[in-house]
Structures are given as C-alpha cells and as structure tokens.
Amino acid sequence: MANRHLSRSIVLQTLFEWDLNSTDRKQTHEVLARNVQEFAPNKTDLPFMERLLDGVLSKQKELDLVIEKAAPEWPLERISPVDRNILRLGLYELLFGDRSEVPAKVAINEAIELAKQFGGDNSGRFINGVLGAIYKEIGEPGKHEQSKRKKKDVPFDQMPIERLAGAVVYAEFEGEMYLALVHDIFGHWTLSKSKVQEEETVEQGAVRALQEEIGLSVTIEGELGHNEYVASQPDKGKVRKQVHYFLAHAPYEEITLQKKGGLDDARWFRIADILSLNFYEDILPIVTKAVTMLVGKPRK
C-alpha cells in the first residue's frame, strides 16, 4: 500500500516552500521532484502527489476564502505558514478530492496528523476546529458510510512497536559547554534520532543516528528518558513509537548535516544561548534535563 501520509508530508513541504519563498507556481513541480528525491527516492506515489499539489494551487483563492470565513478571528497572514498550508491541503481533499479514494473524515484526520507532526503545540486542535466546522457546514458527507467501514481499534498493548533513538550531544571548547542541535524545515530545533534496527540496541541506534545525520562520533554517557506516542501509518495502522534519548559526548568539530528527513540546518550552541530556541514540546524536557546534568558536571 502506498504511504499516503508520507506523500502528503512531501506535498506539505513543497507548499511550505512555495508559500515562504514566493516560488513561481511553474517551479513548484521542480521543488516537488527535489523533495521526493530527498525524502522518498523510491516513491511510486508521484501521480497522487502531483494531483494534490496542482489541486491545492489551482484552488488556492477558493480555499483561502473558505478558511477566512471559517476562522474570521484568524486572518491568513496571522496563521503560521505550516498551519496555513495544512489547512489548504486538508480543505482541498475535503471539498474537491475524490471521496471514493479519500473519505471526508480521512482527509480531516490526515490534516490533524500533519499538524501534530509538523505544527506547534496547538496546531492539531486548531486544524481540527477549522476543518471540523467546515465539515459540519457542508452536511457531514460520508458520516454513516465511514462508521460502517470503521475497523475495530487495536488495543494499545497489541499495537506494533517501532523503536527510535537519539541523543543530546555536548562538547567542551575553550571552557564553554556546547550542544549540537538540528533544525527542521518547520522551524524547530530538535535532536537527531533514527529508527533502531532489529539487530541494534537503542544505544547503538543513537550512535548511528548522530553519525549518519550530522557526522559526529559520539560516546553515550547515560539515558535521559524516553517518549512514547501513537502514530497512524497507512501500511501498518496504529503504531507505538518509543523514542529513547541519551546524553552523549563528542569532540567539538565541524558538523556536517546530511539533508534528509526534513532537516535543513545543524549547529553547535552554547548552553547559555539555547533558552531562546524554538523546541517541540516533548523535546524541551529532555534538553532541560541534559542541561541540568551538564551544568553540574566538572569542567575538564
């Protein structure tokens, strides 16, 4: 089964770049092709992505007008670029998509998942509120059909588990402590992480993630904690994602970012300078714990 969620993520990134950089619409397919090559080089779902991108761009004025009417207290220019384009994408599928292929509730749920994955703390609630209001306004199409097709929920303890691992990496240079952070295309500073392979321990997965993403050879010094959340994947259904984070040391050397997985920058930051950075809500406690440990660590 084609991973439509990944396809929508790639279209969202393309719309984000188009919106933020005022890209000529004729060039958006070049941007799409670059994003597909970067994030899903073996992707066979390109026709779906092209239809979705063309549809959103061709109906942009109508979509924006509907959004303005549905959320009058939120002018488009006040909505973040990420949320604005998630709304456009979800609304296009809701109003103009093929409902035999993408039922209305699926369109809304996919938009909410994108908001949770790439937006801010309140993005999921905001997207749900706007699209939910529009869905009711148009008469809740497919409500009964959707309930008939609804599959029985898999109990939490029976969901497949996907392990991921990452680390807060620190280095010492000229008497200062530095952290290595990566930046994603949606404006957040975060931590390198990777899916743990079957033959690996979570520690080994974290070490490999840092080497592959930012070219640093690290030494694990301790565990900082872990997060767990449920994600919906079209090919697997609901999956429990367990992310383990570690404190790791690395030499203070140049970071080489491998631009993949939605990352666009990586840097060293002095600990004193990270307070002003934009972190995801679930990452901030991990970074805070690491900083607390490092502040009390004897300097070499």
N, C-alpha and C positions, 0 to 999 in steps of 0.2 A: 504494500500500500504506500502510495506517495505520502511523504510527510508534509501535509498542507500547512501545518503550523510553522515549520521551518520556511516554507515558501512565503507565507505571509510576513514572517520576520524579515526576509530579504527584501520584499516589496516595501515594507515599512521603512527599512533603512534607506532605500532608494528615494522614497517620498521625503524622508527627513533631509537627505542631502539636497534634493531639488528645492525644498522649501527654504532651508537655511542658507543655501548658496545662490538662490535665484537662478538655478540651472535652466537653460533653454529646454523646453519640453522635447525638442527633437533629440537632445543629447541624453535624455533620461534612459533610453534603451542601452546606450553605451555604459551608463552608470550601473544599470541593472546587470548587464553582462559581466562587468568587473566584479560586482558583489557576488554574483553566482559563482564565478571562478574562484573568488577568495574564500567564500564560506561554504559552498556546496559544489565543488568541481565535478562531481559525478551525478549531478542533479538531472533528472529526466522530466521534471515537472515545469520546465521553462514555459511551455504554452500557457499554463494556468497563471504563472507569474506575469507574463506579458499581457494577458487579457485583464487581469486585475489592475495592473499599473495603468494601462490605457484607459480602462473604465473610470478609475478614480480621477485621472487627469482630464478626461473629456467631460466629466460631470462635476468638476470642482465647484463651479459657481452655484449650481443647484444644491450640492452637498453643503457648502458653506452657508447658504441661505437657510436651509433646514436646521443646521446647528445653531445659528443665531436665534432662530425662533424658539428652538427647544431649550436654549440656555441663554436667555436675554441678559442675565446678570454677568455673563462671561463673554465679552467681546472676543472675537477670534484672536486679536493681537495680544490679549491677556492670557490666552490658553498657551501652555508650553508647546513648543514645536512637536515634541513627541506625542503628547495627548491630542493635539490638533490633527495630526496625521493618522493616529489610531482611529479617531472619530470618523475621518473621511473614509478610511479603508473599511471599517465596520459598517458604516452607514451605506456605503456603496453596495456591499454584499446584502445588506438588509433590504434596501429599496430596489436595486437594479440587478442583483445577482440571480442566478438560476436556482430557484428554491428546491428543485428536484435534486440538485447537486449539493447545495448548501442551505439547509433549512434556516429560517429566521433566527431561531434560538441558538443554533450553532454559530451563526455569524456574530451574534452578541457575545456568546461565551468566548469565542476566539479573540474578539477585541478586548475583552476583560483580561484574558490570559496574557495578551501582549502588554497591556497596561501594567499588570503585576510584574511582568518580567523586565520591562524597559522603562516604566514611568516612575513617578515619585511615590511617596508614602500613601497619598490619597487618590492616585490615578485610577486604580481599579474601581473604587467607589464612584468617582466622577464619571468614568466611561459608562459604568452600569446604569447610573442615574439618567444620563442623557439618552443613551440608546434604549433603555427600558421605557422611558417616557414616549419616545417616538414609536416604539413597538406597540404600546397600548393605543396611541393615537391612530395608527393605521389598522387597528382591529385585531391585533394579536394573531397574525396569519400563521397557520400550521400548528396552533396550540394543541389541538386534540390529536393530530397525526403524530406530533412529536412525542406526546405522552405514550402513545401506543407503541412507538418504536424504542422507547427508552429501555436501555438494558439495566438489569439489576446491578446495583452498585456492588463492587468488590469490597469486602471488609478490609479495613486498614491493615490488619495483620496478615492478609493474604496477598497484598499488592506486591509486585516485584520491586526489589530494592536496587537502586543504582548508586554506587559509591563514588564520591568525588573527594579530592584532597587539594589543599592549598596551604599557603603559609604567609605569615607576616615576616618579611625578611629585613634584618637590620645589619648595619655595618658601622664601624667606627673610623672616623677620619679627622685628623687634626683636633682631637679632643672632643669631637661632636658625635652624637648618635644620629644616624640617618635610617629612614625606612624606604624600601623600594615598593612603589605602588604602580599599578597600571590604570589607564583611563579608557573608558568605553565610549562608543560613539553617541551615547545618550547622556553624556555629561557627568558621569560619576567616576570618582577614584575608587578603586577596588583592589582585590587581591588576586594574584594568579592562582588558578586552580585547574584541575583536569580530571577527567573520568579515570578512575582507578581500574587498571586491567585485572583480569581474573587472577593472574599469577603474582600480582603485586600486593604488598601490604599498603596501608594508607600512607605510611611514611615514605615508602618508595614512590608512590604516586605523586606525592607533594614535591619530592626532589626532582622527579622527571618534569613535572609541570613548570617549575621555575627554570629548568634548563631549556626546555622547549620554547617557552613563551618569551623569556627575557634574557636568556643566555647566561644565567648565573648558576654557579656551582655552590650549593648551599649545604650546611650541616644542621640537621634537626636537633634542637635543644630541649624541646618539650611541647606538650599539647596545650593549646589554648581553649579548645572547646569544639563543639560541632553544632550544626544546624540541620534541621530536617524539615522538608516540605513536600507536598504532593503536587506533582505536575501531570498534566494530561498530554499524552502523546498519541497521535492518530494510529500509529502502528502497534502500540503496546497498551493503550488505555492509560489508566492512572498508575503512576509510578512514584514510589517513595524515594526521594533523593536525599541521601545522607552525605553532608559535606563536613569533612574533618579539617580543622585548621591547626597549624603548628607554628611555634616560634622557631625561626631558623636564622643562622648567621651566614654571612657571605663576605668576601673581600669587597672593599669599596672600589669598584671598577666600572667601566662603561657598560650601560645597559643596552642590549641590542634587542629591540622589540620585533618579534615575528608577527606581522599584522594579519592576525586571523582571529576568528571568533568574536568579531565586533570590537576589537581593541584598536585605539588609534594613537596611544602615547604611553610612555613608561618613564619614570624619573625617580631619582633619589630626593627625598625631602628631609630636612632637619625635623626632629620631633617637635620643636617649638613652632614649626610652620604648618603642621597638619590640621590644626584646630579649625582653620577656615575652609578646609576642603569639603567638597560635597560627596558624602558617602551614602551607600544604601543603608537602610535602617538595620538590616540584620548583620551588616559588616561592622558597623560602628562599635558594638560591644566587644568584638574580637580585637579590633585595633586598640581600643581603650585598655583592655586587659594587657595586651602586649606592651603598650607604653608604660603602664604602671609597673610591670616587671622590669622593664629596661631602665626606668628612672632610678630604681634602687640597686641596679647592677653595678658592681665595682668597675671603674674605668681602668683600662689597661695603660 
